[in-house]
Structures are given as structure tokens and as C-alpha cells.
Amino acid sequence: MIRGLAVLAGLVILGLLTGAAGFGWAGDLVTLELRLPRTLLALLVGGGLGMSGAVLQGALRNPLADPGLLGIGGCAGLGAVVAFYWGVAALFPPALPLAGLAGAGIGCAALLALAGRAASGASLILAGVAVSAIAAAALAFALTLAPNPYALAEITFWLMGGLTDRSLSHLWLAGPPILVGGAILLRLGPGLDALALGEEVAASLGQPAARTLRRAALGVTLAVGAGAAVAGGIGFVGLIVPHLLRPWIGERPGGLLAASALAGAGLLLGADLVARALPLLLPLAQEPPLGVLTALLGAPLLIRIARRMAP
């Protein structure tokens, strides 16, 4: 854990020193207004994704579960696209993350309503698939109604994920929900450990499965929805981080939570540093979308994990 914190501190220093103009100190204004918010958002969004992935894999007892399974990120993206479409984001920039948060909240309410009062792992998965499908369909419909090709290109690029040009206002909007969601998820350790023994055993230990699953859904909504509201769609982080940690920490779901938050934060900040550096090293007109980069980095790791799990 101490070694991980040291690595994370080193990445933070690199984040404060790396920018579009190159490596080095760029002055107090640029550092405080651009690089610091971007670095802190990468830590928060990555930490929320990593912990959410660990919670969902433990709560649903499915090694392929990730935050995208519940459709909350898609609902947040839909809310942001609505703000794009109606032109509200151009008139009032904070409307973009606020609309994303509203979309995540609506998605959470629909998810819990569909899962029912006595939620189970199967009902939560089915509800998540339904919410995700509805959000994807509505998002595709909204994209077909884009007012012009430039708006469509801007919306599509945002949906690919990224932290370019994020400011302190985005940090203040997304930071508190992510921290609250992370606190909710971090307290689920005993419930997840009990749930790993089966729903009946968990109930006999005073950890009802329905209560644990509802709290997990709420925590994931806050952590992932707020992150998607400011960073767009970023995949693979929540899926691969728990798998990378299990050989070192073990299979106990509760023991993975804090480590997954740290590893997710480091992974996303490292990917963001690569995205910043690529235009300086390659003839690129702009930074590649962060969500595309995490997919390119995560897919080979996922293939390696799948081969290792194969009989």
C-alpha cells in the first residue's frame, strides 16, 4: 500500500508538470487552473471506477461485471448530450456536468425501481441491462437529431471520454459526489464478504443481499455517474483493476476495495499522462480520446486475464 501511494504521488507530480506545451513548470495560473483540476479529476474518476468495479464483481459474483453493466454511465452521457443538443452547455458550461449528474440520478432511480424492493444479483443485472439498452437507444436517437455536423462531432468526441480543458468548476461539481459514492462503497466490505458465501448465509450473518445491492447501486451511481458527467465514457478501468490486484491481495471482495480505488486512480492518471504526451511525440493534431486509450491499454490485459482463467 505504501509503495502504491508513492507511485501515485509520483504520477501526480508528473501530472502537474506535463502539458500541451511540453514538460516543466508552466506558471501558477496554468498549473492551478488547468493541470491541477485535470490531475485531481483523473484520480477521482479512476478511483471511483476502480472501486466500483471491485464492488460490482463482488456483489454480483461475476468476474466480468463492471460499472458499465448498470447503465449509469450511459444515462450520464445521455444527460450531457441533451445539454449539448439544446445548446445549454454553450450558454452555461457547468450545465454539461450538471445534466450528466441528473441523467445518472434518473438512471439510478430507474435501476432500483426495475430491480424491485427485494433486489437480487440476477434482478440487478437484468435491470442494468434494461437501463443500459434504453440509454443507448435514446443516445443514438439524440445523435441522429444533432443540429449540425460540427455539433455531432463534438458530442461524439466527448462521449469517447477525456479530461482535456477540465477546470476547477468541473472538479467542484464532480468531486463531492464521487467522494460520497466512494465512502458508501468503501463501507460495503463486510456485506460483500458475507455475500460471497451466498445470499442465505449473508442474511443469517445480518448482511441482507438486497440491502448490500441497493447500497452498491447507489454508490456506483454517485462515483461513476459523476465521473462520466465530467469525463465522458471511460471503459475497462473498473473491469481490469480488480483482476490485476487479486494475485497480490487475494480473492476476498472486501479486501480489494481500497486497493482498487488507488490502482484505478493510478491507472487512469497514467493513461491521461500518455494522452498528454502523445501529441508531443507523434504527429497528432490533438490528444487521443482517453476512453479509446484505456480500451487499447485494457484489452490486451483482459485477454491475458481470460487466458489465465481458462481451464
N, C-alpha and C positions, 0 to 999 in steps of 0.2 A: 504494500500500500504506500509506503514512504517513497519507494522508487517510482511508483506511478505518479505520485504528487510532484516529484522532482521533474519527471519528464513533462508533465502538464505545465509546470511553471516555465520550463524552457520553451515550450510551444507558445505560451502567452507572450514571452519576451520577443520571440520571432514574429508573432502577430503584430506587435506594436512597432516593429522595425521594418516590416515588409509592406510595400505598397506598389501602386501602378508605376511610380517613378523609379523604383528600384529599392535596394536595401539600405536602410540607415534612418537616422532620426530626421523627421520631416517638419519639425517645429511643433510647438504646443497645440496650435489650433487644429492642424491636420490630425495629429495623434489623438487628441481628445474628442474631436467631433466625428472622425471617420474610422480610424483604426481601432480605437478602444471599443466603441459600440459594436463594431463588426466582430472583434475578437471575443467579447463577452457574449454576444449572441450565438456565436459558434459553440462556445462552451455550454450555454444554457440549452440550446436546441439539441445539440448532440447528446448532452447528459439526459435530457428528457426522453429522447428516442431510445437510448441505450437501456435506461431503466424500464421504460415501457415495454420494450421487447422482452426483457427478463421476466417482468411480471406476467405478461400475457402467455409466455411459454410455460411458466409455472402454473398459472391459474387454469389455463385450458388444457394443460398436459399434452401440448402439441409442440414439437421442436421446430415446426415451420411457422408458428404463429409470430406475427409482427404487428406493429401499430397500424399498418395499412389494412389489416384484416377487419377492423371495426368500422372502417369508412370515415373516421373522424377527419383525417387529413383531406379526403375528397370533399367533405362538407365545408371545411375551412377554405379550400380552394374555390369552391362554388361561391361562397360569400364574397371572396375577394374579386372574382370575375364579375359578379353583379355590380360591385363598386366600380370596376373598370368600365363595364358596359354603359352604365348610366352617367358616366363622366364625373361621378362624385369624387373619385380619387384625384382627378386633375385639379378640382377646385379646393379640396381639403385633403392633403396627403395622408393624415392619420386615419382617414376613413377606410383605407385599404386594410390595415391590420384590424381595425375595429369590426369591419364587415366579416373578415375571416374568423374572428373570435365569435361573432354572432352565429355564423354558419356552423362552427364547431359546437356551440351550445345547442343549437337546434338539432344537430346530428346526434348529440348525446341524449337529448330528450327522446328522440325517435328510437334510438337504440335501446334505452331502458324500457320504453313502452312496449316495443316489439318483443323484447326478451321476457317480459312478464315479471310479476312480483316475486315468484319463486324461480329466479334465473338459475340456469344450469350452464355448464360449459357448452353443451350442444346448442341450447337455445340462444346463447350469446353469439356463437359463431354464425348461426343462421341469421340472426338479427343483423349482425355486422355485414354479412354478405348482401342482405337486402338493402341496407343503408348505403353500402358502397356502390351497388348497382344503380340505385336511384340517383345518387350524387353524380356518378359517371355519366348517366344518361342526360341529366339536367345540365351538366357541364358541357357535354357535346352539343346539346341544343343551343346553349348560350353562345358557344363559339361560332355556330353557323349564323348567328344573328349579329356578329361583330359589325360595327358600323362601317369599318373600312379595313383594308389590308394591313395598314400600319397598326391599328388597334389590335387586330388579330395576332400579328407578330409579337407585339409587346405582351399580350396576355399569355401566349404560348411560351415565350421565353421566361416569363415569371413563373409559370406552372412547372417549369423544369427545375426550379429551385436555385437559390443563390443568396448571397449576403452582400452583394455589391450595392454601394450607396446607402446602406442602412445607417440610421442616425441614432442619436440619443432618444429621440421620441419613440422610435421602434423598440428600443431597449426598455423604456419605461412602460410601454404598453404590454409587451410580451413577457418581460421578466417576472413580474409578480404572479401571473397565472402559472407559469412554468414552475416557479419555486413552490407554490401551493400544491400543484399537482405532484411534484416530486416528493413533498413531505407526506402526502397521502399514500403514495406508492411505497415509500420507504417504511411505513408502519405496517405494511401488509406481510412482512416476513413470517410471523407465526402462522397466519392464516394460510399462506402459500405452502409452508412446510406441512401443515395438517392436511391440506387439500391433496398433496402429493400421495397421501396414504389412502385416498378415496373420499367421496363426499359423505358417506355414512360415518366413517371414522372421524372426519373433520367435525361433523355435527356433534359427535359424542365427546369431542375434546373442547367444545364450546366455541368452535370456529365454523359457523354455518356457511356452506358453499355460496348460497345466494348473497349473503352479506359481503363476503370477500369479493365476489364477482362484480357486484354493484359498485363497490369502492374502487376496484381496479378500473372499471369503465370510466368512473368519474375522474380518477387521477390521470388516466391516459388521455381523456378529453382535454383536460387543462394543459398537460405537458405537451402533448403532440399537437393539439389544435392551436394553441398559442404559437408554437414553433412554426407550424405550417402557415399561420396568418402573416408572419413576417418573412419567412424564408421560402415559401412555396413548397413544392413536393420534393422531399429528400428521402430516398429509399435505401434499403439494405442495412442501414446502421443498426436499427433495432433488431434485425434478423440475425446478423452475424456476430454482434458483440457478445451475447451470452455464450455462443458456441466457442468463441475464441478463449473465453475465460474458464470454461468448465474443466479443461485439463489441468489448470493451475489451482482452481478454487474448489472444485467438486460439483456434484450434481444437486446439492441442496438448494432449492429455489430462493429461500430467504437469504442465504449467504452470498448470492450473486448481485443483490440489488445495488448496494453502494459501489461495488467494483464496476458494475455495468454502467453506472452513471459516469464514473471517472473515465472509463475506457471509451464510452460513446462521445464524451466531450473531447477527449484527445483525438479520437479518430476523425471527427468532423472538423475540428480545428486544423488538423494536419492536412485533410483534403482541401480545406479552404486556402491554406498556405500554398499548396500545389497549384490551385486555380489562380492565385495571385501571381505566382512565379512563371506560369506557362507563357503568358504574353511577353515576358522579358527574355525567354529562352527560345521561343518559336515564333515564326511569323504569323501571329494571330491578331485579328483586328480587335478582339475583346476577350475577356475571360470566358472560359467554357462554363456552362451551367453546372452548379455544384451538384445538383441531383444526378446529372449524367455522369459526372466524375465519380461519385460514390458508387454508382452502379457498375462502372468499369473497374473500380477497385474491389468492389464487393463480390462480383460474380465469380472470379477465379477462386476466392476464398470459400465461397459457398460450394463450388464444385469440389474443392478439396475436402470440405467437411462432409459432403454427401458420399464421397468415395470412402472416407474413413468410417462412416456409419454403415456402409453397405456390408452385408454378411459375407 
